[in-house]
Amino acid sequence: MSTTTTDLLTAEDLEFLRRPLHGFLSVAGGAEPTQPRPVWFEATDEGTLQLFTEPDALKVRRLRRDPRASIVVAAPVGERERWVSVVGRATLEADGARELAARLAARYWDLEDPARAEELAGMLADDHLRVVIHPQTVRRLTH
């Protein structure tokens, strides 16, 4: 096993992160312990990670106070052990959230399923923000 640390995502990281895997997002919580949540996410060509969320979500309120965030993504059971952890500053963006939600739904769901397609339509009717994590520390383990 090999663990390495850099300040940027590598090509191998991006290839791994472009799979339909769940990330576990944590945001700074002040005096409260962080509470990771599973999220859909997208790795961008610019080397950031992005996800979408409701504008009144707890994570948004916390990020407005303190923009530190981290996400950990691990290979599923049955594959060799591998994970990537990204720690960085998060920005909240008003644009592009609906398009991101549509791309991620197509990645994580079978949109031929009418129930999923209807659920996506409901999501797209709501307001969302994009959360963009700008990596400052990237750790990874490969086996």
N, C-alpha and C positions, 0 to 999 in steps of 0.2 A: 504494500500500500504506500501511496505517496501523497503527502499533503503539501500544498504550495500556497503562497500568498503573493498577490500582485495588487496594483491599483486599477487595473483594467480587466475587462472580460476578454478572454482569448478566443480565437476562432473555434477551438474545441468546446469552450464554455458555451458559445453562441449556438453551436450545433446541438449540444445537449439541451439547452434552454428553449430551443424551438420545437421541442417535442411537446405533446399535450400532457404535461405533468402539472401537478398542483404545486404552488409555492406556499410557504408558510410565512406570512407577513407579520412583522412586529414593528410597532412605532413607539417612540419614547413616551413614557407615561408619567414622568415626574416621580413622585413618591410611590406611585402604584407600580407593582411588578408588570412587566409587559405580558400580554396575552396573545400569543401567535394565533393567526386565523388562516385557514386555507383559502387561497385565492387563485383565480385565473390570472395569467400574466402574459406579456409578450416581450421578447427580447428584440430590440431595434438594431438596425444597422449602425447606429451611432454609439452603440454599446451601453444604452440605458435599458432599464426594465420599466414597463408601464402596465397599469391596471386601471380599472374604472370602479367608481363607487358613488353612492348617493351623496349629495352635497351636505347633508346633515348627519352623516355617519360619525360615530365616535372617533374613528381614525382621522377624519378630516379635522375635527376640533383639536385633537392632540397635535396633528401635524402643523396646524396654524400656530400653536404655541411653541413647538419644537420640531424642526423639520427632519430629525434623525429617524431613519427607518432601516430595516433589514429584511431580507427575504432569503429563505433557505429552500432549495429544491433538491430532492433526492430521487435516485433511480428507484423504480418499483421493485417489490419483492420478486425474486426469481432472476434478477439481473445481478451482475457483480456490483459490489458496493461502490457507490459514486454519489457525491453531492457537491453542490456549489452554494456558497453563502456570499451574499452581497450586502455590504453595509455602506450607506451613503446618505446624502441629503436628498430629500424628496421635495418636489415642487407640485403644486396643484394647478392644473391647466383646465380652463373652461372649454377649450376647443378639442374636437376629435374624439370625445368620449363615446358618442353613439357609434361611430365607425369602428372604434376599437371593440366595443361590445359586440357588434355584428361579426367582426373577424374572429373574436374569441369564442363566441357561441358556435360558429361553424367549426372551430377547431376542437371544442370539447363536447359538443352535442351532435346527434344525428338530426339535422333540421328537416329531414324527410318525415320525421315523426311529427304529426300535426300538433300534438300537445307541446312539444319543444318549440315548434315554429310559433305557436300562439304565445308561449311564455316569452320568447324573444321579442315578439311584437309589443308585448306589454312593457318589457324592459326598455325598448327603444322609444316608447311614448313618454317615459319619465326623464327627468333631468339627471345628468351624471357629470362627474368631474373625472379627468384623467389624473392619476397619481404617477409621476415619473420619478424613478429612483436613479440618481446619478452616482455611480459607484465611486467610493473612495478606498474601500478595502474589499478585495475579492479573495476568498479562501476556497480551496477545492480539495477534494480527496478523490483519487482514482485508485482502483484496485487492479 
